[in-house]
Amino acid sequence: MRQPLIVGLGRSGAGLHLRALRTALDRSPDAWRGPVVAVDPRPGERAPVPDGVTVTPSLEEARALLPPGRAVVHVCTPPAARLAVLTELCEAGYRDLIVEKPLVAGAGELAAVAELRARHGLRLAVVAHWPASALAGRLRDLIDPAGSTGPAGSTGPAGSTDPGRPARPGGLGRLLRVDVTQHKPRFTRSLRTDDGHPTAFDVELPHSLGLVLSLAGPAETTRARLTDLRIGETVRPGLGSALLELRHANGVRSRLFSDLTAPVRERRALFAFERGTAVAHFAPSDADDHVQLVVDGEREVFRDDALTAFLRRAYARFADVPAEDPSWAEDFALHADVVRLLDEAKRRCAETVPGARREEAPHVAAP
């Protein structure tokens, strides 16, 4: 039985992963063994942690408590610092890693991570609970009524099966378009100079980009846009909103838009088919795990704790699926595509006229 090691006790590590691990253990007492060991060198800045978590200031001290052979490492540091953390973990002998999205912040770092993965034989699972959610499974049934799946044991499409869901006839026809909206007010974190997320492309869009690639297939960028976050005289470049438009190899068009200055939270994906529409409402936060699916006006509400389910499947894979199994490479390729497309979008936006990224005059990069 494996034991969690969490690196980074910010919002993701302390607020999401710890909660999901506790929930997984409540539902399945053999999901993992305790106690949780955590690494965070910032005693004054890390989020509060519950009793039963052993916090250390360095990986060296954590390794003395939890050696690599027993550990599943949760890498919950910001993407800007990701490569250095992964390198240190590999040098310390850790091989089974759950990494927060996005995998890294750019294509240059992606090549370095791919080399680490190959050299050290890493089993690496990028957090992708949207593609692995029950809601995504129902969308997959609408898109592909024949029920084709991804790699066996994967934390992606093949891992999202939900035997209890009702079967729907494939009467909507071919998928034509996907429109994803991911809005939330993120002022306080975005205004911090040490936030670790370089642009709005790095905050919410990794969720939805992984989703549309897993459902609609590989794609290329056709348009990208960034706006700045402006409050009075304070400006945080590229952290206002992000727009990404894609053309998939099968002809489907996707539009992903995230506004980090919005007054309310919204996580919605509209799927337009030849003969109807489906609208998926993902849980807006960790405060409630209910989701909604509306297919041609017929509304369904159900619980979908996607992160907990993702972690349970990831731990099961670490127990049963060897590093040489092709599903690890297939999962990595999907998340490498996410990084590549986001990197290309950021480069397109950087090539436009400096100073144009105002909220009222968006920074646009067309093909």
TIGUVO-678115 format. One record per residue (C-alpha): residue number from 1; residue in one letter; x, y, z. Coordinates in Angstrom, 1 decimal, always signed. Example, Ala and Ser with C-alpha at 12.3 -4.5 7.8 and 13.67 -1.06 7.14 Angstrom:
  num  residuo      c1      c2      c3
    1        a   +12.3    -4.5    +7.8
    2        s   +13.7    -1.1    +7.1
REM end
This chain:
  num  residuo      c1      c2      c3
    1        m    +0.0    +0.0    +0.0
    2        r    +1.4    +3.4    -1.0
    3        q    +1.8    +6.5    +1.2
    4        p    +1.3   +10.1    +0.0
    5        l    +4.0   +12.7    -0.1
    6        i    +2.7   +16.2    -1.0
    7        v    +5.2   +18.8    -2.3
    8        g    +3.7   +22.3    -1.9
    9        l    +1.0   +23.2    +0.6
   10        g    -0.7   +26.0    -1.2
   11        r    -4.3   +26.0    -2.5
   12        s    -3.8   +22.9    -4.5
   13        g    -1.8   +20.7    -2.1
   14        a    -3.5   +21.6    +1.2
   15        g    -6.9   +22.6    -0.1
   16        l    -7.6   +20.1    -2.9
   17        h    -5.3   +17.1    -2.7
   18        l    -5.4   +16.6    +1.1
   19        r    -9.2   +16.8    +1.0
   20        a    -9.5   +14.3    -1.9
   21        l    -7.1   +11.9    -0.2
   22        r    -9.1   +12.0    +3.0
   23        t   -12.3   +11.4    +1.0
   24        a   -10.7    +8.5    -0.9
   25        l    -9.7    +6.9    +2.4
   26        d   -13.2    +7.3    +3.8
   27        r   -14.6    +5.5    +0.8
   28        s   -11.9    +2.8    +0.5
   29        p    -9.8    +2.2    +3.6
   30        d    -7.1    +0.4    +1.6
   31        a    -6.7    +3.3    -0.9
   32        w    -3.5    +4.4    +0.7
   33        r    -1.6    +4.3    +4.0
   34        g    -0.8    +7.1    +6.4
   35        p    +0.4    +9.4    +7.6
   36        v    +0.6   +12.0    +4.8
   37        v    +4.1   +13.6    +4.7
   38        a    +4.3   +17.0    +3.1
   39        v    +7.2   +19.3    +2.1
   40        d    +6.9   +23.1    +2.2
   41        p    +9.7   +25.4    +3.2
   42        r    +7.4   +28.4    +3.8
   43        p    +6.0   +28.2    +7.3
   44        g    +4.5   +31.6    +7.2
   45        e    +2.8   +31.2    +3.8
   46        r    +1.6   +27.7    +3.5
   47        a    -2.1   +26.9    +3.9
   48        p    -3.3   +25.3    +7.2
   49        v    -3.2   +21.5    +7.3
   50        p    -5.3   +19.1    +9.4
   51        d    -3.9   +17.0   +12.2
   52        g    -2.1   +13.8   +11.1
   53        v    +0.0   +15.5    +8.4
   54        t    +3.7   +15.5    +9.0
   55        v    +5.2   +18.7    +7.5
   56        t    +8.9   +19.0    +6.7
   57        p   +10.9   +22.0    +5.3
   58        s   +12.9   +20.0    +2.8
   59        l   +12.7   +17.0    +0.6
   60        e   +15.8   +15.5    +2.3
   61        e   +13.9   +15.4    +5.6
   62        a   +10.8   +14.1    +4.0
   63        r   +12.8   +11.3    +2.3
   64        a   +14.1   +10.1    +5.7
   65        l   +10.4    +9.7    +6.8
   66        l    +9.1    +8.3    +3.5
   67        p   +11.5    +6.6    +1.1
   68        p   +10.8    +6.5    -2.6
   69        g    +9.7    +2.8    -2.7
   70        r    +6.6    +3.5    -0.6
   71        a    +5.7    +7.0    -1.8
   72        v    +3.3    +8.5    -4.4
   73        v    +4.4   +12.1    -4.8
   74        h    +1.8   +14.8    -5.3
   75        v    +3.6   +17.7    -7.0
   76        c    +1.5   +20.7    -6.1
   77        t    +3.9   +23.6    -6.8
   78        p    +3.1   +26.3    -9.4
   79        p    +4.0   +25.5   -13.0
   80        a    +6.8   +28.1   -13.2
   81        a    +8.7   +26.1   -10.6
   82        r    +7.7   +22.6   -11.8
   83        l   +10.9   +21.5   -13.7
   84        a   +13.2   +22.2   -10.7
   85        v   +10.9   +20.3    -8.4
   86        l   +10.6   +17.3   -10.7
   87        t   +14.4   +17.2   -11.2
   88        e   +15.0   +17.2    -7.4
   89        l   +12.5   +14.4    -6.9
   90        c   +14.1   +12.3    -9.6
   91        e   +17.6   +12.9    -8.1
   92        a   +16.1   +11.7    -4.7
   93        g   +14.9    +8.5    -6.3
   94        y   +11.1    +9.2    -6.5
   95        r    +9.5    +7.6    -9.5
   96        d    +5.7    +7.6    -9.0
   97        l    +4.4   +11.2    -9.4
   98        i    +1.0   +12.9    -9.6
   99        v    +1.6   +16.3   -11.1
  100        e    -0.8   +19.3   -11.0
  101        k    -1.8   +20.7   -14.3
  102        p    -0.4   +22.1   -16.5
  103        l    +2.6   +19.7   -16.5
  104        v    +5.0   +22.6   -17.1
  105        a    +4.8   +26.2   -18.2
  106        g    +6.3   +25.9   -21.7
  107        a    +7.6   +23.8   -24.5
  108        g   +11.2   +24.1   -23.5
  109        e   +10.6   +22.7   -20.1
  110        l    +8.4   +20.0   -21.6
  111        a   +11.4   +18.6   -23.5
  112        a   +13.4   +18.5   -20.2
  113        v   +10.5   +16.6   -18.4
  114        a   +10.2   +14.1   -21.3
  115        e   +13.9   +13.4   -20.9
  116        l   +13.5   +13.0   -17.1
  117        r   +10.6   +10.6   -17.7
  118        a   +12.6    +8.5   -20.2
  119        r   +15.8    +8.4   -18.2
  120        h   +14.3    +7.6   -14.8
  121        g   +11.4    +5.4   -15.9
  122        l    +8.9    +7.7   -14.3
  123        r    +5.2    +6.7   -13.9
  124        l    +3.7   +10.2   -14.2
  125        a    +0.0   +11.0   -13.9
  126        v    -1.0   +14.6   -14.6
  127        v    -4.1   +15.8   -12.7
  128        a    -6.8   +15.5   -15.3
  129        h   -10.0   +15.1   -13.4
  130        w   -12.2   +16.8   -16.0
  131        p   -11.4   +14.2   -18.7
  132        a   -11.6   +11.4   -16.2
  133        s   -14.9   +12.6   -14.6
  134        a   -18.3   +10.9   -14.9
  135        l   -19.6   +14.0   -16.6
  136        a   -17.0   +13.6   -19.3
  137        g   -17.9    +9.9   -19.6
  138        r   -21.5   +10.9   -20.4
  139        l   -20.3   +13.4   -23.0
  140        r   -18.1   +10.7   -24.5
  141        d   -21.1    +8.5   -24.9
  142        l   -22.9   +11.2   -26.8
  143        i   -20.0   +11.8   -29.1
  144        d   -19.1    +8.1   -29.5
  145        p   -22.2    +5.9   -28.9
  146        a   -20.2    +2.8   -29.9
  147        g   -18.3    +3.3   -26.6
  148        s   -14.7    +3.3   -27.8
  149        t   -12.2    +3.9   -25.0
  150        g    -8.7    +5.0   -24.3
  151        p    -5.8    +2.9   -22.9
  152        a    -6.7    +0.3   -20.4
  153        g    -6.2    +1.5   -16.8
  154        s    -5.7    +5.1   -17.9
  155        t    -6.6    +8.0   -15.7
  156        g    -8.0    +9.6   -18.8
  157        p   -10.8    +8.5   -21.1
  158        a   -10.6    +4.8   -20.3
  159        g   -10.6    +5.5   -16.6
  160        s   -13.8    +7.5   -16.7
  161        t   -16.3    +4.6   -17.1
  162        d   -19.4    +4.9   -15.0
  163        p   -21.4    +1.7   -15.0
  164        g   -24.4    +3.3   -13.3
  165        r   -25.0    +6.0   -15.8
  166        p   -28.0    +5.6   -18.1
  167        a   -27.3    +4.8   -21.7
  168        r   -28.4    +7.4   -24.3
  169        p   -29.0    +6.7   -28.0
  170        g   -26.5    +8.2   -30.4
  171        g   -29.2   +10.4   -32.0
  172        l   -27.4   +13.8   -31.9
  173        g   -25.2   +13.0   -34.9
  174        r   -21.7   +14.2   -35.5
  175        l   -20.0   +16.7   -33.1
  176        l   -19.5   +20.0   -34.8
  177        r   -18.3   +22.6   -32.2
  178        v   -17.3   +22.9   -28.5
  179        d   -17.5   +26.1   -26.5
  180        v   -16.0   +26.2   -23.0
  181        t   -16.5   +29.0   -20.5
  182        q   -14.3   +29.0   -17.4
  183        h   -14.7   +32.2   -15.4
  184        k   -13.8   +33.1   -11.8
  185        p   -12.7   +36.1    -9.9
  186        r    -9.0   +35.6    -9.1
  187        f    -7.8   +39.0    -8.1
  188        t    -5.9   +38.3    -4.9
  189        r    -3.8   +35.5    -6.2
  190        s    -3.2   +37.1    -9.6
  191        l    -1.9   +40.3    -7.9
  192        r    +0.8   +38.3    -6.0
  193        t    +4.1   +38.6    -7.8
  194        d    +5.0   +35.1    -6.6
  195        d    +1.8   +33.5    -7.9
  196        g    +3.7   +31.1   -10.2
  197        h    +1.2   +31.2   -13.1
  198        p    +2.7   +33.3   -15.9
  199        t    -0.5   +34.0   -17.8
  200        a    -4.3   +33.3   -17.7
  201        f    -3.5   +30.4   -20.1
  202        d    -1.9   +28.6   -17.2
  203        v    -4.7   +28.8   -14.6
  204        e    -8.0   +27.3   -15.9
  205        l    -7.5   +26.4   -19.5
  206        p    -5.4   +23.3   -18.8
  207        h    -8.6   +21.7   -17.5
  208        s   -10.7   +22.4   -20.5
  209        l    -8.0   +21.9   -23.1
  210        g    -7.3   +18.4   -21.8
  211        l   -11.1   +17.8   -21.9
  212        v   -11.6   +18.9   -25.5
  213        l    -8.5   +17.0   -26.7
  214        s    -9.6   +13.8   -25.0
  215        l   -13.1   +14.1   -26.5
  216        a   -12.6   +15.7   -29.9
  217        g    -9.0   +14.5   -30.7
  218        p    -5.8   +16.3   -31.7
  219        a    -6.0   +19.9   -32.7
  220        e    -4.1   +23.0   -33.9
  221        t    -4.4   +26.6   -32.7
  222        t    -6.2   +29.0   -35.0
  223        r    -6.5   +32.0   -32.7
  224        a    -5.3   +33.2   -29.3
  225        r    -5.9   +36.2   -27.1
  226        l    -4.8   +37.5   -23.8
  227        t    -5.8   +40.5   -21.7
  228        d    -4.1   +42.1   -18.8
  229        l    -5.4   +42.3   -15.2
  230        r    -5.9   +46.0   -14.4
  231        i    -7.0   +47.4   -11.1
  232        g    -6.5   +51.2   -10.8
  233        e    -2.8   +51.8   -11.6
  234        t    -1.9   +48.1   -11.0
  235        v    -1.3   +46.0   -14.1
  236        r    -0.5   +42.2   -14.1
  237        p    +0.3   +41.4   -17.8
  238        g    -1.6   +38.5   -19.3
  239        l    -3.6   +37.6   -16.2
  240        g    -6.9   +39.1   -17.1
  241        s    -8.5   +36.7   -19.6
  242        a    -7.4   +34.1   -22.1
  243        l    -9.1   +32.9   -25.3
  244        l    -8.0   +29.8   -27.4
  245        e    -9.6   +28.6   -30.6
  246        l    -8.7   +25.3   -32.1
  247        r    -9.4   +23.3   -35.3
  248        h    -9.3   +19.5   -34.6
  249        a    -8.1   +17.0   -37.1
  250        n   -11.6   +15.7   -37.6
  251        g   -13.0   +19.1   -38.4
  252        v   -14.5   +20.0   -35.0
  253        r   -13.9   +23.6   -33.8
  254        s   -13.3   +24.4   -30.2
  255        r   -13.4   +27.8   -28.4
  256        l   -12.1   +28.0   -24.8
  257        f   -12.5   +31.3   -22.9
  258        s   -11.5   +32.0   -19.3
  259        d   -12.0   +35.4   -17.6
  260        l   -10.1   +35.7   -14.3
  261        t   -11.8   +39.1   -13.6
  262        a   -15.4   +37.8   -13.8
  263        p   -17.7   +38.6   -11.0
  264        v   -18.9   +35.0   -10.7
  265        r   -17.6   +31.4   -11.2
  266        e   -18.8   +29.4   -14.2
  267        r   -17.5   +26.2   -15.7
  268        r   -19.6   +25.3   -18.6
  269        a   -19.0   +23.4   -21.9
  270        l   -21.5   +23.5   -24.8
  271        f   -21.3   +20.7   -27.4
  272        a   -23.1   +21.4   -30.6
  273        f   -24.0   +18.4   -32.7
  274        e   -25.7   +18.0   -36.1
  275        r   -29.1   +17.4   -34.5
  276        g   -28.9   +18.9   -31.0
  277        t   -26.8   +20.3   -28.2
  278        a   -25.4   +19.1   -24.8
  279        v   -24.4   +21.5   -22.1
  280        a   -22.1   +20.3   -19.3
  281        h   -21.9   +22.3   -16.1
  282        f   -18.8   +21.2   -14.1
  283        a   -18.6   +21.8   -10.4
  284        p   -17.6   +25.5   -10.0
  285        s   -15.5   +24.8    -6.9
  286        d   -14.6   +22.2    -4.3
  287        a   -17.5   +23.4    -2.1
  288        d   -20.0   +21.2    -4.0
  289        d   -19.4   +18.1    -6.1
  290        h   -22.7   +18.2    -8.0
  291        v   -22.6   +18.6   -11.8
  292        q   -25.3   +19.1   -14.4
  293        l   -25.9   +17.8   -17.9
  294        v   -28.5   +19.3   -20.2
  295        v   -29.2   +17.4   -23.4
  296        d   -31.7   +19.1   -25.7
  297        g   -33.4   +20.6   -22.8
  298        e   -33.5   +17.5   -20.6
  299        r   -31.6   +18.3   -17.4
  300        e   -29.8   +15.8   -15.1
  301        v   -28.0   +16.5   -11.8
  302        f   -25.7   +14.1   -10.2
  303        r   -22.6   +13.9    -7.9
  304        d   -19.2   +13.7    -9.5
  305        d   -16.3   +14.1    -7.1
  306        a   -13.9   +13.9   -10.0
  307        l   -10.6   +14.7    -8.2
  308        t   -11.2   +12.0    -5.6
  309        a   -12.0    +9.4    -8.3
  310        f    -9.0   +10.5   -10.3
  311        l    -6.7   +10.0    -7.3
  312        r    -8.2    +6.6    -6.5
  313        r    -7.6    +5.4   -10.0
  314        a    -4.1    +6.9   -10.1
  315        y    -3.1    +5.0    -6.9
  316        a    -4.6    +1.8    -8.3
  317        r    -2.5    +2.3   -11.5
  318        f    +0.7    +2.7    -9.4
  319        a    -0.1    -0.5    -7.7
  320        d    -1.0    -2.6   -10.8
  321        v    +0.4    -1.0   -14.0
  322        p    +4.1    -1.3   -14.7
  323        a    +6.1    +1.7   -16.0
  324        e    +6.6    +0.0   -19.4
  325        d    +2.8    -0.2   -20.0
  326        p    +2.0    +2.0   -23.1
  327        s    -0.9    +3.7   -21.2
  328        w    +1.7    +5.9   -19.3
  329        a    +3.2    +7.1   -22.6
  330        e    -0.3    +7.8   -24.1
  331        d    -1.3    +9.8   -21.1
  332        f    +1.9   +11.8   -21.2
  333        a    +1.4   +12.5   -24.9
  334        l    -2.0   +14.0   -24.2
  335        h    -0.7   +16.4   -21.6
  336        a    +2.3   +17.2   -23.7
  337        d    -0.1   +18.4   -26.4
  338        v    -1.8   +20.6   -23.8
  339        v    +1.5   +22.2   -23.0
  340        r    +2.4   +22.6   -26.7
  341        l    -0.9   +24.3   -27.6
  342        l    -0.8   +26.6   -24.6
  343        d    +2.9   +27.5   -25.4
  344        e    +2.0   +28.3   -29.0
  345        a    -0.9   +30.4   -27.8
  346        k    +1.3   +32.4   -25.5
  347        r    +3.9   +32.9   -28.3
  348        r    +1.2   +34.1   -30.7
  349        c    +0.1   +36.7   -28.1
  350        a    +3.7   +37.8   -27.4
  351        e    +4.2   +38.6   -31.1
  352        t    +1.5   +41.2   -31.2
  353        v    +2.0   +44.9   -30.5
  354        p    +3.2   +45.6   -26.9
  355        g    +0.7   +47.4   -24.7
  356        a    -2.3   +46.2   -26.7
  357        r    -3.6   +43.8   -24.0
  358        r    -6.2   +46.0   -22.4
  359        e    -9.5   +44.6   -21.3
  360        e   -11.5   +46.9   -23.5
  361        a    -9.1   +46.3   -26.5
  362        p    -8.1   +42.6   -26.2
  363        h    -4.7   +41.4   -27.3
  364        v    -5.5   +39.3   -30.4
  365        a    -3.3   +37.0   -32.3
  366        a    -5.0   +35.6   -35.4
  367        p    -3.6   +32.9   -37.7
REM end
